[in-house]
Amino acid sequence: MKDKLKLLIAVLVIAAMTIPVVGCKATEETFAGEITDALQDKIIVKSDSDILEFTTSDSTSYQLGDHQELTIGDTVNVEYHKDGSALMADSVIVENQVEKPLTLEGEITDLNATDVTVSSKSLTATFTYDQNTEINGDMTEGDEVLVTYEGDLSESPHATKIDIQKEEKDEASYEAHGIIGDVTDSSILLSVDSATAYRFIRNSGTQIVSSDNKIEIGDRAEITFTGDVNENPVATKVVVHHQAKKNQNVINGTIENAGDTAFTLNTGKHKYKMLVNDKTKFTGKKYKNGVKATVTYTGTLNDNPLAVSVYCSGGNKPKPTTTKPTTTEPTTTTEPTTDTTEPTTEPPTPPEPVIITAEGVITVWDTDKGSCTIKLDDDSEVTLDTSDATCSPGYFPAVGDTVLFTYVKDTLMLKDIQLENRPEPDPPAPEPTTETPTTTEEPTTTTEAPTTTTTTEAPTTTEAAPDPEPESGDDGGDDQ
């Protein structure tokens, strides 16, 4: 009986040892070191041998120094316990507190060689400064500054550091639209109209927006820039809205002097020498003198362009062929499966677009509507869609320009256009005729009276001045 009682007591003792005591906190530990970071609910403390992160809570107690706050650099002693993987701070005791610098932020209201007066929202103080004071720039009255100082504000404090806090204002930006006339690694030339072009500085910060992240001569683009457009403006962004077509220049004419390396194309008004190589593609009628041809070329017409393709017309252009399906009369011997077989029909070959090359004078050029009107040599006019047109490098079309242009006959889409001649400004000949009446306002001078009367008595000579009328008539004759 005694042995059973001893065994029961031993079991109860062991069971009591394994039952946790409710309300008891886990064993506390301590860690001393310097605060390297302090967040809302965490502090990071570094000792000579370790770095620990502690979680703080509403139950964490603090013994702070004179500053009444934790500061990075303070030396602390943390009592904590473990909660899973977290280290829960029970108390934080500041052993050594870092001295916070004294500062005043405000506006400079007075300044001389030895003193600076700064006014904040609540007070004004005058600080001494010397060659040992750290200043990040030139101080002027009105600057916003942060002054780090020593001493009492009421007893001539000394500024150890003055941080000038000037606001950096974003520089105003502008936009320009036109055609790229020249491109280098350091600049971009943009023609905004027929008479005006601007060169923009291009640097590593210039953003290029295009399908291939490149800009080339002839591209229509929008440039965002800063600075004065007339004084080295800086391009911050270039957006290419329409890339210049490559190898898409087309011209029509009659072939002359046909050869293996070159031929002459007679457009009726001009003759151009076109180069030929082993890659030039000939289609249509036989390539020979006298045939009409549509030539796709690279380069410029006045500098031996290279013919990429030559389509020779003249009636031998193959017509679209359509295979007519054959119908088989049903008979009793014909298998039904063969009757239902549909003959293959090749679709007609679409006709090639007719390309027209002509010369004329621009009478209307509307960039907003994307259209233009050109008066031809026979005084007829053609209105074209300019939305897909390519201008020669650096050229911006203007009313009055004589141009050589190419367009699609069926769709009236302008393909390319280049300047042939730009009219000179009208001479100031008519101006004296308008000023001559001023002489009639001086009847007091008897010596000039005869001249005045002859001018007024012969208005026909004034109205039919020989210079303007023949010039307009001559111009009309040239156009015809």
C-alpha positions in Angstrom: 0.0 0.0 0.0 2.8 2.4 0.8 4.5 1.6 -2.5 1.4 2.5 -4.4 1.0 5.7 -2.5 4.6 6.7 -3.3 4.1 6.0 -7.0 0.9 8.1 -7.1 2.7 11.0 -5.5 5.6 10.8 -8.0 3.1 10.9 -10.9 1.4 13.9 -9.5 4.7 15.8 -9.1 5.7 15.1 -12.7 2.3 16.2 -14.0 2.5 19.4 -12.0 5.9 20.2 -13.5 4.5 19.9 -17.1 1.5 22.2 -16.6 2.3 25.8 -17.7 1.7 28.7 -15.3 -0.8 31.0 -16.8 0.2 34.7 -16.9 4.0 34.1 -16.5 6.1 35.8 -19.1 8.9 34.0 -20.9 12.4 34.4 -19.7 13.6 38.0 -20.4 17.0 38.8 -21.9 18.9 42.0 -22.4 20.8 43.5 -25.3 22.9 46.7 -25.3 24.0 48.6 -28.3 23.5 51.7 -30.6 20.3 52.4 -32.4 20.9 52.3 -36.1 17.3 52.7 -37.2 14.0 53.5 -35.5 10.6 52.9 -37.1 7.0 53.1 -35.8 7.0 49.7 -34.2 10.6 48.5 -34.6 14.1 49.5 -33.5 17.3 48.1 -34.8 20.2 47.9 -32.3 23.8 47.2 -33.2 26.4 45.9 -30.7 30.0 45.1 -31.2 29.1 41.5 -32.2 25.5 41.5 -33.4 22.6 43.4 -34.9 19.1 42.7 -33.6 15.6 44.0 -34.6 13.1 44.5 -31.8 9.4 44.9 -32.1 7.8 47.5 -29.8 4.2 47.7 -28.7 1.9 49.7 -26.4 3.3 47.6 -23.4 6.9 48.6 -24.1 8.2 51.0 -21.4 10.8 53.7 -22.1 13.4 55.5 -20.0 14.4 58.4 -22.3 16.9 61.2 -21.9 16.4 64.9 -22.1 15.3 64.8 -25.7 12.3 62.7 -24.7 12.6 60.7 -27.9 14.7 57.9 -29.4 17.4 59.2 -31.8 19.6 57.2 -34.1 23.0 57.0 -32.4 21.6 56.7 -28.9 23.1 53.9 -26.8 20.3 51.8 -25.3 19.8 48.7 -23.1 16.8 46.6 -24.3 15.0 44.1 -22.2 13.1 41.6 -24.3 11.5 38.2 -24.7 11.0 35.9 -27.6 7.6 35.4 -29.2 8.2 32.8 -31.8 10.8 34.3 -34.1 10.1 37.9 -33.0 12.0 39.7 -30.3 9.5 41.7 -28.2 10.9 44.7 -26.5 9.7 45.0 -22.9 11.7 48.1 -22.0 14.1 50.4 -23.7 16.5 52.3 -21.4 18.6 55.1 -22.9 22.1 54.9 -21.5 23.8 57.6 -23.6 21.9 60.1 -25.7 23.3 61.7 -28.9 23.3 65.5 -28.8 20.9 66.7 -31.5 22.2 69.8 -33.4 20.4 73.0 -32.9 18.7 74.3 -36.1 16.5 77.1 -37.2 14.8 77.2 -40.6 13.5 80.4 -42.2 14.1 83.3 -44.6 17.2 85.5 -44.7 15.9 89.1 -43.9 19.3 90.8 -43.4 22.8 89.9 -44.4 26.3 91.4 -44.0 29.9 90.1 -44.0 29.7 88.7 -40.4 26.0 88.3 -39.5 22.9 86.8 -41.0 19.4 87.4 -39.7 16.9 84.6 -40.3 13.1 84.9 -39.6 11.0 81.8 -39.1 7.2 81.6 -38.5 7.6 82.1 -34.8 10.9 84.0 -34.2 13.8 86.0 -35.7 17.4 85.4 -34.8 20.8 86.9 -35.9 23.7 84.5 -36.3 27.4 85.2 -36.6 29.4 83.3 -39.3 33.0 83.2 -40.5 35.3 81.3 -42.8 34.7 78.1 -40.8 31.0 78.1 -41.4 29.9 75.6 -44.0 27.8 77.3 -46.6 26.5 75.5 -49.7 26.3 78.4 -52.1 26.0 82.2 -52.2 23.6 83.7 -49.7 21.2 86.5 -50.7 18.3 88.2 -48.9 15.1 86.2 -49.4 16.8 82.8 -49.5 15.2 80.0 -47.5 17.9 78.5 -45.3 18.4 75.9 -42.6 20.9 77.2 -40.0 22.8 74.8 -37.7 24.2 76.8 -34.8 25.8 76.7 -31.4 24.9 78.7 -28.3 21.7 80.4 -27.2 19.5 82.1 -29.7 19.2 85.1 -27.4 23.0 85.5 -27.0 24.5 85.9 -30.6 24.6 82.2 -31.6 27.2 81.1 -34.1 26.2 79.4 -37.3 28.3 76.3 -38.0 26.4 75.4 -41.2 24.0 77.3 -43.5 22.1 75.1 -45.9 20.5 77.3 -48.7 17.3 75.6 -49.7 16.5 77.1 -53.1 13.6 75.6 -54.9 14.4 74.1 -58.3 11.8 75.3 -60.7 11.0 73.1 -63.7 12.1 74.9 -66.9 9.2 75.7 -69.2 9.0 73.5 -72.3 7.6 74.2 -75.7 6.8 72.3 -78.9 7.7 72.7 -82.6 6.3 70.7 -85.6 8.0 70.2 -88.9 10.2 68.1 -91.1 13.7 66.9 -90.1 16.2 68.6 -92.3 19.5 67.4 -90.7 20.5 65.0 -87.9 23.8 64.7 -86.0 24.8 63.2 -82.7 24.7 66.6 -81.1 21.9 68.5 -83.0 18.7 68.3 -85.0 17.5 70.7 -87.6 13.8 71.1 -87.9 12.1 73.0 -90.8 8.9 74.4 -89.4 7.8 76.1 -92.7 9.2 76.9 -96.1 11.4 79.7 -94.8 12.1 78.9 -91.2 14.3 76.2 -89.6 15.6 75.8 -86.1 18.6 73.7 -84.8 18.1 72.0 -81.5 20.8 70.7 -79.2 20.6 66.9 -78.9 22.1 65.2 -75.8 22.0 62.0 -73.8 18.7 63.1 -72.2 16.9 63.6 -75.6 14.1 61.0 -75.8 13.5 59.6 -79.3 10.0 58.2 -79.9 9.6 56.3 -83.2 9.0 52.8 -84.5 12.8 52.1 -84.7 13.9 54.6 -82.0 15.7 56.6 -84.8 15.2 59.9 -86.6 16.2 60.5 -90.1 16.1 63.4 -92.7 12.6 63.8 -94.1 10.8 62.5 -91.0 7.8 64.6 -89.9 8.3 65.1 -86.2 7.3 67.1 -83.1 10.1 68.3 -80.9 9.6 69.3 -77.2 12.3 71.7 -76.1 13.4 74.1 -73.4 15.0 77.5 -73.7 14.7 80.2 -76.4 14.1 78.7 -79.8 16.5 81.2 -81.3 19.3 80.6 -78.8 20.5 77.0 -78.7 17.2 75.3 -77.6 17.6 71.9 -76.0 15.5 69.0 -77.4 14.1 67.0 -74.6 11.8 64.7 -76.7 11.4 64.0 -80.4 8.2 62.2 -81.5 8.3 61.0 -85.2 4.7 61.1 -86.5 5.6 60.0 -90.1 8.8 58.4 -91.1 10.4 59.4 -94.5 10.0 56.6 -97.0 13.1 55.0 -98.2 13.6 54.1 -101.9 10.1 55.3 -102.8 10.7 58.1 -105.2 8.8 57.5 -108.5 8.8 59.4 -111.8 7.2 58.8 -115.3 8.7 59.6 -118.7 10.0 58.2 -122.0 13.2 56.2 -122.2 16.0 57.6 -124.4 19.6 56.4 -124.8 18.8 53.0 -123.3 22.0 51.3 -122.2 23.3 48.6 -119.9 24.6 51.1 -117.3 22.3 54.1 -117.7 19.4 55.6 -119.7 17.8 59.1 -120.1 14.3 59.6 -118.9 12.4 62.4 -120.7 9.5 63.8 -118.7 8.5 66.2 -121.4 10.0 69.2 -119.6 13.2 67.7 -118.2 15.6 65.0 -119.0 17.3 63.0 -116.2 20.1 60.5 -116.5 19.2 57.3 -114.5 21.8 54.7 -113.6 21.2 51.0 -113.9 22.9 48.0 -112.3 22.4 44.3 -112.0 19.8 44.7 -109.3 17.6 47.0 -111.3 14.3 45.2 -112.0 12.7 45.6 -115.5 9.1 44.7 -116.0 6.4 45.2 -118.6 7.3 45.9 -122.3 10.8 45.5 -123.6 13.3 48.0 -122.3 14.3 50.2 -125.3 14.2 53.7 -126.7 10.8 55.3 -127.1 8.8 53.3 -124.5 7.0 55.0 -121.7 8.2 54.0 -118.3 7.5 54.3 -114.6 10.8 54.4 -112.7 11.3 53.9 -109.0 14.7 55.3 -107.9 16.9 56.3 -105.1 18.9 59.5 -104.7 18.1 62.9 -106.2 17.0 63.5 -109.8 19.8 66.0 -110.6 22.6 63.7 -109.3 22.5 60.5 -111.3 19.8 58.6 -109.4 19.8 54.8 -109.4 16.8 53.1 -110.9 15.5 50.4 -108.6 12.7 49.2 -110.9 11.6 50.2 -114.4 8.1 49.3 -115.6 7.9 49.8 -119.4 4.4 50.4 -120.7 3.0 51.1 -124.2 0.2 48.6 -124.7 2.1 45.4 -124.0 1.2 45.4 -120.4 -0.3 42.0 -119.6 -4.0 42.1 -119.0 -5.5 40.4 -116.0 -6.5 36.9 -117.0 -9.5 35.0 -115.5 -9.9 31.3 -116.1 -13.5 30.7 -117.1 -14.9 27.6 -115.4 -15.9 24.8 -117.8 -19.3 23.2 -117.4 -19.8 19.5 -118.3 -23.1 18.3 -119.6 -24.3 15.5 -117.3 -24.7 12.1 -118.9 -25.6 8.8 -117.6 -22.0 7.6 -117.9 -20.5 10.5 -115.9 -19.8 9.8 -112.3 -21.6 12.2 -110.0 -18.4 12.9 -108.1 -16.8 14.3 -111.2 -19.8 16.6 -111.9 -19.5 18.2 -108.5 -15.8 19.0 -108.9 -15.5 22.8 -109.2 -12.8 24.0 -111.5 -10.1 26.2 -110.0 -10.4 29.9 -110.9 -7.4 32.1 -110.4 -8.4 35.6 -109.1 -7.7 38.4 -111.5 -4.4 40.1 -111.1 -5.0 43.6 -109.5 -3.9 46.3 -111.8 -0.8 48.3 -110.8 -1.5 51.8 -109.5 -1.0 54.5 -112.1 1.7 56.8 -110.9 1.7 60.4 -112.3 4.7 62.7 -112.2 4.0 66.3 -113.0 5.2 69.9 -112.4 3.2 72.8 -111.2 2.7 75.7 -108.8 1.2 75.2 -105.3 -1.9 77.3 -104.9 -3.1 75.8 -101.6 -1.2 73.9 -98.9 -3.4 73.1 -95.8 -1.4 71.2 -93.2 -4.4 70.9 -90.8 -6.6 69.2 -93.5 -3.7 67.3 -95.0 -4.4 68.4 -98.5 -2.9 70.6 -101.2 -3.9 72.1 -104.6 -1.4 72.4 -107.4 -1.9 74.3 -110.7 -0.5 72.4 -113.7 1.1 73.8 -116.8 -2.2 73.6 -118.7 -3.9 75.8 -116.1 -5.8 72.8 -114.7 -5.6 72.1 -111.0 -5.4 68.9 -109.0 -6.2 68.5 -105.3 -4.2 65.8 -103.5 -4.1 64.1 -100.1 -0.8 65.0 -98.4 -1.1 62.7 -95.3 1.3 60.2 -96.7 3.6 62.4 -98.7 7.4 62.6 -98.5 9.2 65.9 -99.0 12.7 66.3 -100.2 15.2 66.8 -97.2 14.8 70.1 -95.5 11.9 71.3 -97.7 8.6 72.5 -96.4 6.1 73.3 -99.2 4.6 76.8 -99.5 2.1 78.5 -101.7 3.8 79.8 -104.8 6.5 77.2 -105.0 7.1 75.5 -108.4 7.4 71.8 -107.5 8.0 68.4 -109.1 5.6 65.9 -107.6 4.4 62.3 -107.9 0.9 61.1 -107.0 -1.4 58.0 -107.5 -3.9 58.7 -110.2 -6.8 56.7 -108.7 -6.5 57.7 -105.1 -5.1 61.2 -105.6 -2.5 60.4 -102.9 0.6 62.6 -103.1 3.6 60.4 -102.8 6.6 62.8 -102.9 7.3 66.4 -103.7 10.4 68.5 -104.3 11.1 72.1 -104.8 12.0 73.2 -108.4 11.8 77.0 -107.9 10.7 79.5 -105.3 9.5 82.9 -106.5 11.5 85.9 -105.5 9.7 88.6 -103.4 7.9 91.2 -105.5 10.1 94.2 -106.3 9.0 97.4 -104.5 8.2 99.1 -107.9 4.6 100.0 -107.2 5.5 101.9 -104.0 6.7 105.1 -105.7 3.3 105.4 -107.5 1.5 105.3 -104.2 3.8 107.9 -102.8 3.6 110.3 -105.7 0.3 111.8 -104.5 2.2 113.1 -101.5 3.8 115.6 -103.9 0.4 117.0 -104.8 -0.1 117.9 -101.1 2.6 120.6 -101.5 1.0 123.1 -103.9 3.0 126.0 -102.3 6.2 125.1 -104.2 5.6 126.7 -107.5 8.7 125.1 -109.0 7.3 121.6 -108.5 3.8 122.5 -109.6 4.4 121.5 -113.3 5.5 118.1 -112.1 2.5 117.8 -109.9 0.1 118.7 -112.6 1.6 116.3 -115.1 1.3 113.5 -112.7 -2.3 114.2 -111.9 -3.2 114.9 -115.5 -1.8 111.6 -116.7 -3.4 109.1 -114.3 -3.3 106.5 -117.1 0.5 106.3 -116.7 0.1 105.7 -113.0 -2.6 103.1 -113.4 -0.9 101.3 -116.2 2.6 101.3 -114.8 4.8 99.4 -117.3 6.6 97.4 -114.7 3.9 95.4 -112.8 1.6 94.7 -115.8 4.1 93.1 -118.2 5.6 91.1 -115.3 2.2 89.5 -114.4 1.6 88.9 -118.1 5.0 87.4 -118.6 4.4 85.1 -115.6 1.2 83.9 -117.0 2.9 83.2 -120.3 5.5 81.1 -118.6 2.9 79.1 -116.7 1.2 78.3 -119.9 
